[in-house]
């Protein structure tokens, strides 16, 4: 699949960059190191924190050799940042069904739209580029990426800071996401309305205010919760 294609490209580009810098590592060793780095990254997210974009590159290379960073020049670091962080620019995700139509409809109701994203290996600066190419960036009033804040959902501060930046009270905002622990629990902890898309089962009994099967169901769900149009929240946020 597309994730596998990105993984293979990341390993190949990193192998080439390291070889050009004078380091002879087998692709299999780089792949194993990157898998270990991914586990480390997941554990960091579980603690509600995140690496910076370049910190991801450092973490991935550290799994190959703890001391390699001291032996790389600026050009090598730049190539490795590109190799590790940008494969999604080559193997791109597809736009979720009804994304443009739903965001246009939300904005037509006078609501602001925000995004809170836990970034994986692909950092915010790459996701901005992709969202822009998809025609989605213009539909967002505010966006927060975990690598840029060094915080990860469900950290309450991510939600609260986003609300502050958008000038919206938590009780006036609805958050849509697909993950119970990250999105549903995070929004509820921040005092927001919570809507879940998809069928991932609740965790620890934490349930959203509403559940939808697809984006076309978002506005009807907001109406059923009496959030639209009579008591409309000033913002609708979502995850990526």
C-alpha positions as CSV (number, residue, x, y, z in Angstrom):
1,X,0.0,0.0,0.0
2,X,0.9,3.7,0.0
3,X,2.3,3.5,3.6
4,X,4.7,0.7,2.5
5,X,5.7,2.7,-0.6
6,X,6.6,5.7,1.7
7,X,8.6,3.4,4.0
8,X,10.6,1.9,1.3
9,X,11.3,5.3,-0.3
10,X,12.4,6.7,3.1
11,X,14.9,3.8,3.6
12,X,16.3,4.1,0.1
13,X,16.8,7.9,0.2
14,X,18.3,7.7,3.6
15,X,20.7,4.9,2.5
16,X,21.7,7.0,-0.5
17,X,22.2,10.2,1.6
18,X,24.3,8.3,4.2
19,X,26.4,6.6,1.5
20,X,27.1,10.0,-0.2
21,X,28.2,11.3,3.2
22,X,30.7,8.4,3.5
23,X,28.6,6.0,5.7
24,X,28.1,2.4,4.5
25,X,25.0,1.0,6.1
26,X,22.9,-1.8,4.8
27,X,19.4,-1.0,3.8
28,X,18.1,-3.7,6.2
29,X,19.9,-2.1,9.1
30,X,18.5,1.3,8.3
31,X,15.0,-0.2,8.0
32,X,15.3,-1.9,11.4
33,X,16.5,1.3,13.0
34,X,13.6,3.3,11.5
35,X,11.1,0.7,12.8
36,X,12.7,1.1,16.3
37,X,12.5,4.9,15.9
38,X,8.8,4.6,15.0
39,X,8.2,2.8,18.3
40,X,10.1,5.4,20.2
41,X,7.9,8.1,18.5
42,X,4.7,6.3,19.4
43,X,5.8,6.2,23.1
44,X,6.5,9.9,23.0
45,X,3.1,10.6,21.6
46,X,1.6,8.4,24.4
47,X,3.2,10.8,26.9
48,X,1.4,13.7,25.0
49,X,4.6,15.1,23.6
50,X,6.3,15.2,20.2
51,X,9.6,15.7,18.4
52,X,10.2,18.8,16.3
53,X,10.5,18.1,12.5
54,X,14.3,18.0,12.6
55,X,14.1,16.1,16.0
56,X,12.4,13.3,14.0
57,X,15.4,13.0,11.8
58,X,17.7,13.0,14.8
59,X,15.7,10.3,16.5
60,X,15.7,8.1,13.5
61,X,19.4,8.4,12.9
62,X,20.2,7.9,16.5
63,X,18.7,4.4,16.2
64,X,21.4,3.7,13.5
65,X,24.3,5.1,15.4
66,X,24.3,7.3,18.6
67,X,27.2,9.3,17.4
68,X,26.5,9.7,13.7
69,X,25.1,13.2,14.2
70,X,28.5,14.6,15.2
71,X,29.9,13.4,11.9
72,X,27.4,14.8,9.5
73,X,27.8,18.2,7.8
74,X,25.0,20.7,7.0
75,X,24.4,19.3,3.5
76,X,24.1,15.7,4.8
77,X,21.6,16.8,7.4
78,X,19.5,18.6,4.8
79,X,19.5,15.5,2.6
80,X,18.5,13.3,5.5
81,X,15.8,15.6,6.6
82,X,14.4,15.4,3.1
83,X,14.8,11.6,3.0
84,X,13.1,11.0,6.3
85,X,10.4,13.7,6.4
86,X,9.1,14.1,2.9
87,X,8.2,10.8,1.2
88,X,4.6,11.7,1.5
89,X,5.2,14.3,-1.2
90,X,5.9,11.5,-3.6
91,X,3.3,9.0,-2.3
92,X,0.4,11.2,-1.4
93,X,-2.8,10.5,0.6
94,X,-6.2,10.8,-1.1
95,X,-8.8,13.4,0.0
96,X,-11.5,12.0,2.3
97,X,-14.9,11.7,0.6
98,X,-17.0,14.9,0.9
99,X,-14.2,16.9,2.5
100,X,-14.4,19.9,0.3
101,X,-18.2,20.0,0.3
102,X,-18.4,19.6,4.1
103,X,-15.9,22.3,4.9
104,X,-17.6,24.7,2.4
105,X,-20.9,24.0,4.1
106,X,-19.5,24.6,7.6
107,X,-18.0,27.9,6.5
108,X,-21.2,28.9,4.8
109,X,-22.9,28.7,8.2
110,X,-20.4,31.4,9.4
111,X,-18.3,28.9,11.5
112,X,-14.5,29.0,11.7
113,X,-12.7,25.8,10.9
114,X,-9.5,24.6,12.7
115,X,-7.3,21.6,12.5
116,X,-5.4,19.8,15.2
117,X,-3.1,17.1,13.9
118,X,-0.8,14.6,15.6
119,X,1.8,14.3,12.9
120,X,3.6,11.0,12.4
121,X,6.9,10.9,10.7
122,X,5.5,13.5,8.2
123,X,5.7,16.9,9.9
124,X,3.5,19.9,9.6
125,X,5.4,21.8,6.9
126,X,4.9,18.9,4.5
127,X,1.2,18.4,5.5
128,X,0.6,22.2,4.8
129,X,2.0,21.7,1.3
130,X,-0.2,18.7,0.7
131,X,-3.3,20.3,2.1
132,X,-2.7,23.3,-0.1
133,X,-2.3,21.2,-3.2
134,X,-5.6,19.4,-2.3
135,X,-7.4,22.7,-2.1
136,X,-8.1,22.2,1.6
137,X,-5.7,24.7,3.2
138,X,-7.8,27.6,2.0
139,X,-10.8,26.2,3.9
140,X,-9.0,26.3,7.3
141,X,-8.8,29.3,9.5
142,X,-6.3,27.8,11.9
143,X,-4.1,24.7,12.0
144,X,-1.9,23.2,14.7
145,X,0.6,20.4,14.1
146,X,2.0,18.4,17.0
147,X,5.6,18.7,15.8
148,X,5.5,22.4,15.9
149,X,4.0,22.6,19.4
150,X,6.0,19.6,20.7
151,X,2.7,18.4,22.2
152,X,0.5,15.6,21.1
153,X,-3.2,14.9,21.4
154,X,-4.9,14.3,23.8
155,X,-2.9,17.0,25.6
156,X,-5.4,19.5,26.8
157,X,-3.1,22.4,26.0
158,X,-3.2,21.7,22.3
159,X,-7.0,22.1,22.3
160,X,-7.0,25.1,24.7
161,X,-4.3,26.9,22.7
162,X,-6.2,26.4,19.5
163,X,-9.4,27.7,21.0
164,X,-7.5,30.7,22.3
165,X,-6.0,31.4,18.9
166,X,-9.4,31.2,17.3
167,X,-11.0,33.3,19.9
168,X,-13.6,30.6,20.7
169,X,-14.9,29.3,24.0
170,X,-14.7,25.5,24.5
171,X,-18.5,25.3,25.0
172,X,-19.0,26.9,21.6
173,X,-16.7,24.5,19.7
174,X,-17.2,21.1,18.3
175,X,-14.3,18.7,17.5
176,X,-14.4,15.9,15.0
177,X,-12.0,13.0,15.0
178,X,-11.7,9.2,14.6
179,X,-9.7,8.1,17.6
180,X,-11.4,7.7,21.0
181,X,-8.3,8.3,23.2
182,X,-6.8,11.1,21.1
183,X,-9.7,13.0,19.7
184,X,-12.8,12.2,21.7
185,X,-11.1,12.2,25.1
186,X,-8.9,15.1,24.2
187,X,-11.9,17.3,23.2
188,X,-14.0,16.3,26.2
189,X,-11.1,17.1,28.6
190,X,-10.9,20.5,27.1
191,X,-14.7,21.0,27.6
192,X,-15.6,20.9,23.9
193,X,-18.4,19.1,22.1
194,X,-17.0,15.8,20.6
195,X,-18.0,14.0,17.5
196,X,-16.4,10.8,16.3
197,X,-16.2,9.7,12.6
198,X,-15.9,6.0,11.9
199,X,-16.5,2.9,14.0
200,X,-13.5,2.6,16.4
201,X,-14.9,1.3,19.7
202,X,-14.9,3.6,22.8
203,X,-12.1,3.3,25.2
204,X,-12.6,3.3,29.0
205,X,-16.2,4.2,28.5
206,X,-15.4,7.6,26.9
207,X,-18.0,8.3,24.3
208,X,-18.5,11.2,22.0
209,X,-21.6,13.4,22.0
210,X,-22.4,12.0,18.5
211,X,-21.0,9.5,16.0
212,X,-21.0,9.8,12.2
213,X,-20.1,7.4,9.4
214,X,-18.9,10.0,6.9
215,X,-18.3,13.7,6.5
216,X,-21.7,14.2,4.8
217,X,-23.3,13.4,8.1
218,X,-21.5,16.2,10.0
219,X,-24.0,19.0,9.6
220,X,-27.0,16.8,10.4
221,X,-25.3,15.6,13.5
222,X,-24.6,19.2,14.6
223,X,-28.3,20.0,14.1
224,X,-29.4,17.0,16.1
225,X,-27.2,18.2,19.0
226,X,-28.9,21.6,18.6
227,X,-25.5,23.2,17.7
228,X,-26.7,24.3,14.3
229,X,-28.2,26.7,13.4
230,X,-29.9,28.1,16.5
231,X,-27.1,27.6,19.0
232,X,-24.3,27.3,16.5
233,X,-20.7,26.9,17.8
234,X,-18.3,29.5,16.6
235,X,-15.8,26.9,15.5
236,X,-15.6,23.4,14.2
237,X,-12.2,21.7,14.5
238,X,-11.0,18.4,13.2
239,X,-8.1,16.0,13.3
240,X,-5.6,14.9,10.6
